[in-house]
Amino acid sequence: MPDIVPATPGIHRPDFRDVDPSSLHVDEKYQRGLSERSVTLIRKIVREWSWSAFKPPITVEVDGALHVLDGQHTAVAAASHPGIETIPVVVVPAPTTEDRAAAFVRHNRDRVAVTPMQLHHSLLAAGDEAAQDVANVCARAGVTVLRNPPAMGKFNVGDTLAIAALGALVKRRFPLGARKVLDICVAAGLAPVSMEMIKAIDAIIHEDEYAGTVEPEALAATIRSMSPERWSEVAQLRTAHRMPKWKALTVVLYRNTRKKRRA
């Protein structure tokens, strides 16, 4: 990194200590309080406690007590777990309130968040059943869940970043029903396969209002022929009726797809 001037490390380095988690403190001057989501996460950590997934909380010593800078949920979960007596923590030097607040910001800001796509691939490697179901359906349909957005935004047919929508689809429709939706996505040449398209195609194929009225091939053809005018129609419908994009897309796709002949 020839363009960077490294900061001076300083002589005071962090050290590790084994402590009773119930003795740890949280400074509410700069720490976040426990929301409903926090309590849900803490309960999950306690229920699924594993030392292999443990990350030591980052703390600072204040008047002989250790205050948590990062890892509040882990600390509370450890204190709540009846089988945990002590945990290792990292103690960093931060003598003033301003130093501690700045350290809290750095620990919570200067990190690269794990994306849903990266998490999916990690769950897959860990043998997670739901992730495996999604992977199997995608493989059979020719859909590829990317780990990261492609360079220059150049997607290939079947590429997707919509892992949350895929997971919900497989959970709701099971592998067979999800495969029908993804087959249409690939047949339509979607690059990428977006969340809005997944939900719109799913609605047309499976919802009672539309199910069985159009052929998959006809729906794929409609998607392939989507013109700027059709997308403008989607935008106008969204604005006029204050509906999500996928719902407006559902209406426009269905309206412009040839219907099956009635017997």
C-alpha positions in Angstrom: 0.0 0.0 0.0 2.5 2.7 -1.2 -0.1 5.5 -1.0 -0.9 5.0 2.7 1.1 6.4 5.7 0.5 3.8 8.5 -0.6 5.2 11.9 1.7 4.7 14.9 0.5 1.6 16.7 1.3 2.9 20.3 2.7 1.0 23.2 -0.5 -0.1 24.9 -1.8 -3.3 23.2 -5.1 -5.2 24.0 -5.0 -8.1 26.4 -7.2 -11.1 27.0 -9.0 -11.8 30.2 -11.3 -14.6 31.4 -14.2 -12.9 33.2 -17.7 -13.5 34.6 -20.0 -12.2 31.9 -22.5 -10.9 34.5 -19.8 -8.5 35.7 -19.6 -6.7 32.4 -21.1 -3.2 32.0 -22.7 -1.3 29.1 -22.3 2.5 28.9 -25.6 3.9 27.6 -23.9 7.2 26.7 -22.9 5.7 23.3 -24.1 2.1 23.4 -27.4 1.1 21.8 -30.2 -0.2 24.1 -31.7 -3.7 23.7 -34.5 -3.7 21.1 -37.0 -6.5 20.5 -34.7 -7.8 17.7 -31.8 -7.7 20.2 -33.7 -9.9 22.7 -34.6 -12.3 19.9 -31.0 -12.5 18.9 -29.8 -13.1 22.5 -32.4 -15.9 22.9 -31.1 -17.5 19.7 -27.4 -17.3 20.9 -28.4 -18.9 24.2 -30.4 -21.6 22.5 -27.7 -22.4 19.9 -24.6 -21.6 22.0 -21.4 -22.9 20.4 -17.8 -22.1 21.4 -16.8 -22.5 17.7 -19.2 -19.6 16.9 -18.0 -17.5 19.8 -16.4 -14.1 19.2 -14.9 -12.5 22.4 -16.5 -9.2 23.3 -14.4 -6.1 23.0 -14.2 -4.2 26.4 -12.4 -1.3 28.1 -11.5 -0.9 31.7 -13.3 2.0 33.5 -12.6 2.5 37.2 -11.9 -1.2 37.7 -14.9 -2.4 35.8 -15.0 -3.7 32.2 -17.4 -1.9 29.8 -18.4 -3.6 26.5 -17.6 -1.7 23.3 -18.6 -4.5 20.9 -20.3 -7.8 21.5 -23.0 -6.7 23.8 -25.4 -9.4 22.6 -22.8 -12.1 23.1 -22.1 -10.8 26.6 -25.7 -10.7 27.6 -26.3 -14.2 26.2 -23.3 -15.6 28.1 -24.6 -13.9 31.3 -28.0 -15.4 30.7 -26.8 -18.9 29.9 -26.9 -21.2 33.0 -23.9 -23.3 31.8 -21.5 -20.4 31.2 -19.4 -19.2 34.1 -16.7 -17.2 32.4 -15.9 -16.0 28.9 -12.7 -14.6 27.3 -12.9 -10.9 26.5 -10.5 -8.5 24.8 -9.6 -5.4 26.8 -8.5 -2.4 24.7 -6.9 0.8 25.9 -9.4 3.8 25.9 -9.0 6.0 28.9 -11.6 8.7 28.2 -15.3 8.6 27.4 -14.5 10.2 24.0 -11.9 7.4 23.3 -14.4 4.8 24.2 -17.2 6.3 22.1 -14.7 6.6 19.1 -13.7 3.0 19.6 -17.3 1.9 19.6 -17.9 3.7 16.3 -14.8 2.2 14.8 -15.7 -1.3 15.9 -19.2 -1.0 14.5 -18.4 1.1 11.4 -15.1 -0.2 10.1 -16.1 -3.7 9.0 -17.3 -5.4 5.8 -20.7 -6.8 6.4 -21.5 -10.4 5.3 -23.9 -10.2 2.4 -27.0 -12.5 2.2 -25.3 -14.3 -0.7 -22.1 -15.0 1.2 -24.1 -16.2 4.1 -26.1 -18.6 1.9 -22.9 -20.1 0.6 -21.5 -20.5 4.1 -24.8 -22.1 5.3 -24.5 -24.4 2.3 -21.0 -25.4 3.3 -22.2 -26.0 6.8 -24.8 -28.5 5.6 -27.8 -26.3 6.3 -30.9 -28.1 5.0 -32.8 -25.0 3.8 -29.8 -23.7 1.9 -29.3 -27.1 0.3 -32.9 -27.1 -0.9 -32.4 -23.7 -2.5 -29.1 -24.8 -4.1 -30.7 -27.9 -5.5 -33.6 -26.1 -7.0 -31.3 -23.5 -8.5 -29.0 -26.1 -10.0 -31.8 -27.9 -11.7 -33.3 -24.7 -13.1 -30.0 -23.3 -14.2 -30.0 -20.4 -11.7 -26.7 -19.3 -10.2 -26.6 -17.6 -6.8 -23.6 -15.2 -7.0 -21.4 -14.5 -4.0 -20.9 -10.9 -5.0 -22.3 -8.5 -7.7 -20.5 -9.0 -11.0 -17.9 -6.6 -12.3 -19.4 -3.8 -14.4 -22.8 -5.1 -13.5 -22.6 -7.8 -16.3 -24.9 -10.6 -15.4 -25.4 -13.8 -17.3 -28.8 -15.4 -17.8 -29.8 -17.1 -14.6 -27.5 -15.1 -12.3 -29.2 -13.8 -9.2 -28.5 -11.9 -6.0 -32.0 -12.4 -4.7 -31.3 -15.1 -2.2 -33.9 -13.9 0.3 -36.6 -14.2 -2.4 -35.3 -17.6 -3.4 -35.4 -18.9 0.2 -38.9 -17.6 0.7 -40.0 -19.1 -2.6 -38.7 -22.6 -1.8 -40.2 -22.4 1.7 -43.6 -21.3 0.4 -43.8 -23.5 -2.7 -41.5 -26.4 -1.9 -38.8 -27.4 -4.4 -41.3 -28.6 -7.1 -43.3 -25.3 -7.1 -40.1 -23.2 -6.9 -38.6 -25.0 -9.9 -41.6 -24.0 -12.1 -40.9 -20.3 -11.3 -37.2 -20.5 -11.9 -37.6 -22.4 -15.1 -39.6 -19.5 -16.4 -37.0 -17.0 -15.2 -34.3 -18.9 -17.2 -36.5 -19.4 -20.3 -37.3 -15.7 -20.3 -33.5 -15.0 -20.4 -33.5 -13.0 -17.2 -30.1 -11.5 -16.3 -30.3 -11.1 -13.4 -33.2 -13.0 -11.9 -34.6 -10.3 -9.7 -36.7 -10.4 -6.5 -39.5 -8.6 -8.3 -39.6 -11.1 -11.2 -39.5 -14.1 -8.8 -42.4 -12.8 -6.8 -44.4 -11.7 -9.9 -43.9 -15.1 -11.7 -44.7 -17.0 -8.5 -48.0 -15.1 -8.1 -49.1 -15.8 -11.7 -48.2 -19.5 -11.5 -49.5 -20.2 -8.0 -51.9 -17.6 -6.7 -55.6 -18.5 -7.0 -56.4 -15.3 -8.9 -54.1 -16.3 -11.8 -53.1 -20.0 -11.4 -53.7 -22.2 -14.4 -54.7 -19.4 -16.8 -51.5 -19.0 -18.7 -48.9 -21.4 -20.2 -45.3 -21.0 -18.8 -44.0 -20.6 -22.3 -46.3 -17.8 -23.0 -45.4 -16.0 -19.7 -41.6 -16.4 -20.6 -42.3 -14.9 -24.0 -44.0 -11.9 -22.5 -41.1 -11.3 -20.2 -38.6 -11.6 -23.1 -40.6 -9.0 -25.0 -40.9 -6.5 -22.2 -40.4 -3.1 -23.8 -39.7 0.3 -22.2 -43.4 1.1 -22.6 -44.3 -1.9 -20.6 -41.9 -1.0 -17.8 -43.4 2.5 -17.9 -46.8 0.9 -17.4 -45.4 -0.9 -14.3 -44.1 2.4 -12.9 -47.4 4.2 -13.6 -49.4 1.4 -11.9 -47.1 1.6 -8.8 -47.6 5.3 -8.5 -51.3 5.3 -9.1 -52.2 2.5 -6.7 -49.3 2.7 -4.3 -48.4 -0.9 -4.7 -45.0 -2.7 -4.5 -43.1 -3.0 -7.8 -43.6 -6.8 -7.9 -47.4 -6.5 -7.7 -47.5 -3.9 -10.5 -45.2 -6.2 -12.5 -47.6 -9.1 -11.9 -50.6 -7.1 -13.2 -48.7 -5.9 -16.3 -47.3 -9.4 -17.1 -50.6 -11.1 -16.7 -52.4 -8.5 -18.7 -50.0 -8.9 -21.7 -49.7 -12.7 -21.6 -51.8 -14.9 -23.9 -54.4 -16.9 -21.9 -55.1 -20.5 -22.2 -58.1 -21.5 -24.3 -61.1 -22.6 -22.2 -62.4 -26.1 -22.8 
